[in-house]
Amino acid sequence: MLKTWLKLFFRNSKKNWLNTTINISGLTLGLVGLIIVLLYYNDEKSYDQWNTQKDIVYKIAHKWGDGQIYDGATNPEGKTVKEVVPEVTDYCAVHSSYDSQILRYKDQSIYETKIGRANANFFEFFPHTIVKGDPETILATKNTIVLSTDLEKQLFGDKESVGKTIKYGKKEYIVTGVYELKKPSVYLPNAIIHKPITKSRNWGGYGVYTFYKIPVGTDLGLVEKKIYDVYVDRYYQKEAASQGITVDDYVSMQGSYPMLEKLADLRLHGQGDDGMLEGKGNYSLLIIMLSLSILIIIISSINFINLSIASASQRAKEVGVKKTLGVSKIGLQMQFILEIVIQGIIAVFLALIIVELLLPIFNVFINKNLTLNNTTIIVQVILLAIGIAAIIGFITALYVSNFKTISVLKGNFSRSGSMILVRNVMLGLQFVISGFFFIGGLVVYAQVEYMSSKDLGFSGEEILVVEFNDSQTSRSKQYNLIQNVFLNNPNIEGISSTFLVPGADNDISLDVTHKDIVVDVKFIPLDFGHLEMINTKIAKGRYFSKDFASDTINSIIFNETAAKRLGIANDPLNKEVGIDGKKFNVVGVVKDYHIAGLDKEIRPAFFMYYTGFDWVRGAMSTVQFKIKEGKKQEALAEIERFWTTELEPGYPFSFYYLDQYYSKTHDIYKKQQTLFFILTLVVIFIALLGLFALATLTIQQRLKEVAIRKTLGASVKEIIVQLVKSFIKITGIAVIILLPIAYYLMQNWLDNFAYRIDMPWWPFIVAPIILLILVFVVVGIKAFNATKVDLIKYLKFE
């Protein structure tokens, strides 16, 4: 019997090859999306799941009154909180950036970019496997370094490393241990140096990540309140008193509220603006992708049911004959279930092949390294596909097995009104979803185009930015040397430096006081000529100049937003402001320009020469070269040769062009644009499959009606209109439902941007028109073919 069923399956599949192809391809597409999303979600969810301490380790974040959330904490917080808050059993602080340095052992040298600085108890919070050394003491003393197994292999080969001295730039460190780095994690240093982060008493600098151990079952809200009280007692009260305001007023303007985040959930659910050093997961995007994958599978399954029933309807006489010959309902049902399960199995294996081919492209798109080697996910998807196919097969089999033998042998079987309604609703839903993606894709395209062409208030064209890599050399001396060497270079128009170029995420902010107004302002130390080099515009006053000695001591320039917040926008010049215990004189205001991406509002900012504060004299992170037009290659070659042979020999040459660098701030939205485009194509394709499926089934069931109309003299045009109008009606209703939903959702998406387009009207016209055209073409072709029906075949029993 099984052999007979398989023969029937292959014969009918060959006969109805188009229906079979659509069934398998629709389910395959849905499974492809689901597998990729599950691999992506599983990878993101796996961060720090290997950590045996994950359920009791929490990172502290701080939320400010203006909505910013800092991932970091202050240096003295951890030690003080452990002493004061009994629920906190231990703490560990790590520096909020990786160090980059050349490591040397004898003749071997490596430039390592992921060196961590941490307290001695680091491995109690992140228990990577200690391969060599005593876990209790490997980070207990100064000038000690612990290497990952990979880094040890690169530096020492097969030789012993523990106890050996390596060069860390110009300093020396003793290797006290080796660990096997477990992945993935929010913090993955390839080497760790001993750095007790307890000495600083600066409660205003958020430069470390601090982790606490808090027992399971502890009231986290209570712990957060106690940490807040620590800040009030050690910092806020004093600052509020010095300004003559209440603590609550101080905190609302200049303070923050602590937030505890569990390590196990940090990757996907961390609330900080930037995430930790290994990046922040996009949970909302994952949920959207997962939901869409499930929705596509559901829609594909509905299509599968419609086409399977359509195919089965064409086999009605076969069913009637089998019933006449005594085949039971169960036998018929098992046959149809088996046929559809085989299609489901084919779909899942095709999906696995396609995923294997697509993963390299997807990995580049999301900057991951996903592989199709997760047995659990593969087994789950195979079972899901078989389950879906079995359900579809059961529904189809139930429909077919209830055919009345006499009726089907005469070529007559009726349509269920409720079934028609369900199919029409699902088809309408498909149009709503595909129309939303069509409109959404056009709106996303318009916003990204706006971001790409908007006037940013500065120009990064022809500006080469080169990064310093040697952290142990005086950067001010290096910078002076660079200026001397390239001052009269014919390929270079100008040289300057700044701590923060547009598009960078390094940040310093300080409280600026004018009279009784205090504003948290982004601090950008720089050299003469930087603001002119990037073509900012002066609103009032002047730029910094070497002609004024005071500009290197106590002069300051604001952007327009800062001047407004401080209440000096109308008459800012020569106003005196207080910053970090020092007085400064306002010499100019520049027009606002975009330092961060266009999704963020322009923050208040002030600019100061590098010598304004002693602690920022060495804060130069980059040098900017204004290259003469058409001289990029020559200038880059000269700068690279000097940099790698004389300035920082042995270090890599790191550079970028400012305009290209800033454009990366909206890369994520370009990816959303691409994602919308792909999803739009997939969903519209699935919707058209659904339309084809329903048109096939509906027209198949109305062929006798078509035959009667032709017999009574109806023209081809009249018959096509009768067959098409119900589908146009469904599309019209879907469009009416779609438009307000699409407008609401896309308006919410646009609201995420501080600088955005007004909602365009044209996508709400173009998308419905194209959908109507597609519906008319697909159904019209099917209807036209139906007009060629064989009249004798469908009327011979009447």
N, C-alpha and C positions, 0 to 999 in steps of 0.2 A: 504493500500500500504506500509506504513512504517513497519508494522508487517511482511509483505512479504519480504521486503528488509533485515530486521534484520535476518529472517530465512536464507535467502540466504547467508548473511555475515557469520553466524556461520557455515553453511554447507561448504562453500568454505574455511573458515579458518581451519576447521577440515581436509578438503581434502588436502589443501596446507599448512599444519601446519608449515613446515620448513620455507617457505617464510614469513609467518606471524610472526613467532618467530624472524627471522632475521630482518625484518622491525622494529618491536617493540623494540628489544634489541639494534639495532644501534641507533635509535632515543633516546632511554632511556639513553644510555651512553653519548651521546652529551648533553642531558639536565642535567644529573648529574653534568658534568663538568661545565656547564654554571651556574647552581644554586649555586654551591660551590664558584665559582669565583665571582659571583655577591654578595653573602653574605660577602665574604672577602673584596671585593672592597668597598661595602657599609659601612662596619665597619671602614676601613681605611679612607674613605672620610668623615666620620662623626666626626672626631676629631675637637673639638672646634667649630663645627657648631652651638652649643647651645649658644655660646658667642655673646651677642648683640653688642660687640665692634670689632668683628672679621675682619671687612672690613676696619677699620681705625688703627688697631694695627699691628705694624711691629716689627719683631726682627732683630737686627743687627748682621751680620756675617762678618768675615774678611778673605780675600783671600791673601795668601802670594805668593811671587815670585816663590817658588818651587812647587806651586800647592796646598799646604795644605789650607784647609778652616776651620777656627776656628768658632765654633758655639757661643763662648763667646765674651765678650767685656771687656774693662778695667774698673776699679772702677770709675775713674773720668769722663769717657766719657759721661754718661747719663746727669749728672747735667750740664756739660759744653755745650753740644750740645743743651740742652733746652734753655740755656741762649743766645746762639750765633745764632742758626738757627731758624728763625721765623716760618718756616713751621712746626716745631715740637711743638705741643701744650702741651705735657706732656711726662713724661718718668717714667718707673718703672724698677728697677733692682732686680733680685732674684739671690741667690747664685747658682752656677753651679753644686752643688751636694746636695743631701739630707743629713741632719744630722741624726745620729742614737743615741738614748739615752733612758735610762730608765726613764719613767714618773711614779711618785708615788703620790697617794692621800690616806692618812691614810694607811690602810693595803693593798690597791690595787696597784699593779705595773704592768706596761706594757713596754716591750722593743719595741719602735717604730722606724722603719727604714726609714720613709718618712716624715721628719720634714723639712719644708722649712724656709729659711730666706729671708725676703723681705722688701721693702720700705713700708711706711705706707699706700700708695695708691694702694696696691696690688689688692683690690677688685674692684677698678675702671677699671682695665685691665682684670681681671678674675672675673666677677660678679657672683660667686657662691651665692646661696641664703643665706642671713644672717638670721638665725633662732633666735639667741639671741645676744643682744648687739647693740650698735650704730655703723653703718657702717662708720661714719665719724671719730670715735675715737678709734675703737677697736685695732688698731695697732699704735696708735699715740705716745705711751710712751715706755720707756725701760722696760725690764723685764715683758713684757706682752706676752701672748700666746693665740692664737685662735685655737679651736679644731673643727674637723669635727664631725658630728653627730654620726658617728660610734665610733670614739675614745672617745667621751664624754660618750657614753653608756657603753663602756668597763671600763672606769675609775670611773664614778659616778653612773652608774645604772640609777635609776629614780630620783636621787637627783639633786638639783640645782648645777650648775657648775660655773656660772658667779660670779666673785668676790672671788672665792676660790683660795687658794694658793696651787700649786702643786710643787713637787720636780722635777727638771729637772737635773738628775744626782745629783750633789752636790749643784746646784744652786736652787733658788726659782723663780717661775714665777706666775703671777696672770692671771687667766683666764678672759678675757674681752669679749669673744664672742664665738659663735658656728655657724658653717656654714654647709649647706648641699652640699656635694661635687658633682658637675655635671661632668658626664663622657660622652664620653672619651675626654681627653685633653693631650697636650704634656707636661703638668706640673700638677701633681696631689698630692700635699702634704696632708697628713692626719692631720697635724698641722702646724701652721705658727707662727714664733716668730718675734718680732720687731727687725729689723736689718738695720738701715740706712746705705746704701752702698755709702757713699759720702765722707768720710774722707780721704781715701787713695789717694795719688797723684801719684801713680805708673801707668804710661802710658804703661808699658811693660808687665803687668800681666793680662792675659785674664781669670779671674776667676768668672765672673758673666754673666748671660744672661740679656741683656738690651732690653727693649721694648719701642717703641715710638708710640705716637698717632699722625697720620698724616692725615689730612682731605682728603676725596675722591676727586680725580681729580688733586691732587698735582703731579708735575713732580718729580718722584722718583729719576731719574738720577741726577737732580739738587740737591736734598737733599743729595744724596750720595757724590756728589762733595763737598758740603759744610761741611759734616762730615769729609771727607778726609782733607779739608783745616784746620779744627780744629786740627787734628793730626799733620799736618805740622807746624802749628803755635805754638802748645803747646809742641811738642815733637820732631818731625823729624828734624826741622831746627837746634835745639840745638845739637842733636846727630850727625848730618851730619857735622856741624861745628867743633865739637870736634875731628872728624876723618879726617877732611880736604877734604871731598868729597861733591858732590852736593846732594841736597835733592833727586833728581831722582835716583841717584846711591844708596843712602842709602835705599830708599824704595824698589828698585829692589832686594837688598840683605837682608835687615833686617826689612823692613816695610810691611804694608798690606794695602789693599784697602777695604773700607766698602761695604757691600752688604745688601740691605734691603729685608726682606722676610715677606710676608703677613702671619699673624697668621692663616687665614683661609686655607692657602695652605701649612702650615709648615710641617705637618706630611708627606705628600706625595711628596712635591716638595722642601723641605728644602735642601740646597746645602752643608751644613756643613758635615764634615767627619764622625761625630758620631751621630748627631741628639741630641735632648734634652733628658731629664732624662727618659721619657717614651718610648724612642726608636725612630727609624726612619723607615718610611714606605719604601717598595721596589716597587716604581711605575713602573719601567721597568719590573719587574717580573709580576706584576699584568696585565700590558698591554699584555705581552707575553701569560700569561695564558688565558686572555680574548680572545685574537686573536685566540689561538689554540682551545678554546672551540667553538667559532663561526665557525672556519674552520671544526672542527669535525662534527658539526651539518650540515654544508653545504654538506660535503662528505656523511654523513649518509642520508641526504635527496636525494642525487643523487642515492645512493644505493636503497633507498626506491622507487624511481621512476622506476629504472631498474627492480627491483623485482616485483613491482606492475604491470608494463607492461607485464612482463613475465607471471605473474599469469593471467592477463587479456587475454593474447594471448591464454592461455589454455581454456579460456571461450569464445572463438570466436564464436563457434556454438551457445552457449546460446544467445549471442548478435544477431546473425543472425536470430534465431528463434523469439526473441522478436521484432526485426524490422519487420519481416514478419507478426507478430500478431498486428502490428500497434503502438508499444511503440515508443514514440518520442525520439529525440536525447536528449532533456532536461531531460526527465525521466531517460534515461540511465546514463546520466552524474551525475544526483543527486544521483542515486544509488551508483555509484562508489565513488563519493565524500564522501558520508555518511560512507561507509565502511572504507575508509582510515582515516576519522576524528575520528571514533571510535578507530582505532589503535593508533592514536595520543594521544587521551585522556587516553588510557590505558598506553601509554609510559610515559606521564607526571606524572601520579599517581605512577607508579613504580619508576620513578626517585625520587619523593619526599620521598618514603619509603627508597630507597637506600641512599639518602642524609642524612636522619635522622640516619641511621645506621653508615654512614661513618664519620659524623661530629666529634664525640669524637676522632677518630683517627687523623683526619685532624687538630683538635684543638691542640693536642699534637705535631703534626708535625710542626705547625707554631706558637705555643705558643699563642693561642687565645682562646676565649670562645664564638664562634659563635653558634647561635641557629636558628632553622628553625621556627622563629615566626615573620618573616617579611612578613606581608600580601601583601604589595605592590609588592615585588619580586615574591611571589607565584602567584599572579594574573597575573603579566606580563608574567611569564613563561608559565602559562596555556594558556593565549591568544596567545602567540608565538607558542606553540605547535599546537594549533588548527589552527592557521593561516598557519603554515608550512604544516600540514596535508591537509588543504583545497587546498593549491596550488598544492601539489603533487596529490591530488585526481582530481583536475581540469585537470592537464596535462594528467594523466592516462585516465580520462573520455573522454577527447578530442580525444586521440589516438584511444580508443575503439569505440567511437560513429561514427567514420569515416570509420569503416570496411565496405567493400562492401558486401551486403547480400549474393549475389550468390556465391562470391568467398569463403567467410568463411564457408558457408554451404557445399562447396566442400572441405573444409580443406586447402584453399590456401589464404594467405595474404602476401603481399610484405613487404620488409624492406626498410626504408628510409635511403639513403646514408648519408644525413646530420645528422640524428639522431645517426647513427653508429659512425660518426666522433666525435660528442660531447661526446658520451659515452666513446670512446677510449681515448679522451683527459682527461676526468675526471679520468678514471682508471689510466692513466699515472701520473696524478697529485697526486693521492693517493700513488702511488709507490715512487714518488719523496719525498713526505712528510714523509712517513714511513721509507724510506731509510735514509733520513736525521736524523731522530730521532735514528735510529739504529746506524748509524755512530757516531752521536753526543754522544749517550750514551756510546759507547765504548771509545771515546776520553775523555769524562768526567771521566770515570772509571780509565783510564790510568793516568790522571793528579792527581786525588785524591789519587790513590795508590802511586804516586811519592811523593806527599806531606806527606803522612803517613810514608814513609820510608826514606825520605831525611835526610841527616846529618845536624842537626840544629846548630852545633857548640857549643852545650851545652848538658848536660844530666840532666833530671829531675827525673830519677829513684830513688826511695827510699827517695825522699825529701818531707817531710810533711811541708806544709805552713799553719800557723795559723794566723788569723787576729786579730788585736786589735779592741775592740769594745768600750771601755770606753775612750772617747775623753777628759775627764776632769782630767785624772790622768797623771802624767809625764811618758811618754812611755820609756824614757831612764832609769828611775828608775825601771820600770817594767821589762825592758829587762835585766838589770843587775841582778835583782832577779832571772829571768828565768835561766840565765847563772850559777848563783851560785847553784841553786837547781839541775840542770841537767848536770852539768859539768862532773861528773864522773859516769853518768848513764850507766850501761852496755849495754842498748839497743840503745843508741844514740852515733853516731860517731862524730857529730859536730853540732854546733849551730851558726847561723849567722842571719843577717837582711839586708834588702834592701827596699828602697822606691818603687822599680819597679821590679817585677818578670817577666820573659818572658811570654807574653800572656796577661798581664794586660794593661788597657787602660788609667790609670792615667799617666799624662805626665807633665814634666817641661822641658823647653828648654831655654837656655841662649846663648847670643852672646859670642863667644870665639875669641880673637884677637891675632894674631901673626904677628908682623911687620905691614904690610899694608893689611893683609888678615883678613876678619871678616866672621865667619861662625856661623850659627844658629845650636846649638848642643844640643841633648837630654842630660839632666842632671840626673844621677842616683846616689844619695847618698847611701852609704852602710857601712857595718861593715867589719872588717878583716875577711877573710876566705870565703866571699860569692862567689867571682869569682872562687876560687878553688873548693868550694862545688859543683857548677854546672858544673864543668869540662870544663871551657873555656881554651883556649890554649894561652899561651904567645907568641907573635910574636917577641917582643924585650923588653929588660929590665926585670922587675920583677912585682910581685903582691905587694899589700900593706902589710906591716909587722909591728908588734908591736916592732920590734927591732929598728925601725927608728922613732924617736919622731916627725920628720918633716912630717911624713905621716898623722898625725892627724891635721896638720896645713895648709900646702901649697903644698902637693903632689897631682898629678893628673895622671890618666891613661886614654888613648884614645882607641877607637877601630880603626881598620885599615882605615875605611872610613873617620873618622874625621882627622886622621893623613894625609891622602892624600889630603883632602880638604884644610887643613891648610898649605900644602906644606912642611911637615916635615917627610914624610913617610920614606925617606932614612936614616935620622939621627935624630930621634925624642928625644933621651934621653937628659935630662938636658936642654931642650929648655924651655924658659920662655914664658908663655901665660898670657893674661889678661882676667879676667872674673869678671863682676859686680864690677869693681873698685879695684880688688885685683889681685896680681901676684901669679902664681902657677908654679911649676917645674914638668916637665914630667918625670915620673919614669918608665913608661912602656906603651906598646901597646899590647892589646889583639886582637887575630884574631876575625874577624867579626863573630857574632852569631846572630841568629834570635830572636829579642826581640818582634817584632810584627809578624803578620801572613805572610805566604809565598806570599800573593798577594801584599805585600808592600815591596819596596826596603829597605834594611838595611840603616837606617839613621845614620849619624855621632853621636857618643855618647861619653860622658866622665864620668868617675867614680871618686868619691871623698869620703873620710871619712866623717861621719856625722858632725864632728866639723869644716869642712872647711868653712862653713858660719853659722853665728849665727841663721839665720832664718830657717835652716833646721835641727837643733839639735833634734827637736821633730817630725820629719817627718817620723818616723818609722811607717809603716802601717802593716807590717807582721813580723813574726819570722819564720825562716826556720830551720828545724831539719833534719839532715842526719841520717836516721834510718838504723841500721844494718840489713843486709839481713836476712829475715825470722823472724824479730822481730816487724813487723808492728803493730800487734794487742796489744802486751804488751806495746809498747812505746806509742801508741795512747791512751790507757786506762790511763796510768800514767799522760800523759800531760793533758788530759781532766780533770782528777780528780783535779790536781793542779790548772788548769786554772779556773775551775768553783767554787772551794771552797776557794781558797786563792788569786788568782791574780785578777779575775774579777767576784766576786760572784754576781749572779743575772743576768749576761749577758749571751747570748747564746755562745756556743762554735762553732766558724766558722773555718772550715779547708778544705783543698783540697791537693791532691798530684800534684806536679808540672807538671809531664809529662801528666797527664790526663787533667789538666787545660789548658796547651798550646794546646793540640789537639783540644780544642773547637774553636780555631781561624779559623779552616777550617770546622767547623760544617755546615756553610751555604753551602759549596760546597759539603759536604756529602749529604745535603738535595737536592741540585741540581742533584746530582748523582741519588738519589732515585726518584726524580721527572722525570728525563729523562727516567729512567727505566720504570716507570709506564706509562708515555706518549708513550714510544716506544711500549709497549705491547698493549695499547689501540688503537693507530693509526694503528699498523700492523693488529690488529684484525678487525678494521673498513675497512682497505684496503682489507683484505681477504674477508670480507663480500661483499665489492664492486666487487671484482673479482668473487666471487660466483654468485652475482647477474647478472653481465654482461655475465658470462659463461652460466648461466641458460638461459638468454634471447637469447643469440646468438645461442647456440646449439639448443634451442627449435625452433628457426626460421630456422635452417638448417637440421631439422630431415628428410625432404623430400630428401634433397641432400644426407644425410647419407644412406637413403633407396635405392636411385638410385645407389650409389657407391657399396653398398653391393650386389645389383642385378647384377651389372656388374663385380663382382668378387673381389672387393677390400678387402684386409685383414684387421683385426682389428687394427693391428699396423699402416697401411697406413691411415686408417680413423682417428685414434687418432692423428697422426702427423698433418694431415690436420686441425683438429679442434684446436690443441694446438699451432701451430706455430704462429698464429696471436697474441696470448697473450704473447708468448715469445718475439716476435718482439716489442710489446708495452713496455714490461719490459726492454728490451735492450735499447730502446730509452730513457726511463725514467732514467736508470742508467747513460747514457752518459750526460744527463742534470743534474743529481743529483751530480755527483762527483765534478765538479768545485764549485757548490753552497755550498755543505757541507764543502769543503776545505776552502773556503773563510770565511764562517760564523764561523766555529770552530777555524780558525786561529785568527779571531777577539776575540773570547772568550778566547783563550789562551793568547792573548796579554794583558789581564787584570791582569795577574800574572807577578810579577817581577821575579819569579823563577818558571820555567815551563819545561815541556818536549818539545822536538822537535815533530813536527806533526808526529804521527805514520802512517806507510803505511798500516798495516794489517787491520784496520777497513774498508778501502776503497776496500779491496778484500773480506773480510769475509761477510760484509753486502750484497753486490750485489749477491754473490753466494747463500747465504741463501734465499734471496728474489726469485731468479730464481727457487730454489728447491721448495719453497712454492707454487709458481705459477704453476710449473709443476705438483705437487701433487694434488692441488685443481682442476685445470682444467682437469688434466689427469683422475681423478676419474669420473668427470662429463662426459668427453668424452667417457670413457670406458662404462659407463652406457648407453650412446647414441648409442653405437654400437649394443645394444640389442633391437633396435627399431623393432616394428611390421611392416614388409614390407607391408602387405595387407592394414593396416590402412592408410598408407601414399601414397600408389600408386593406390588405388582402383578407383580413379576418372580419372586416366591418360589413 
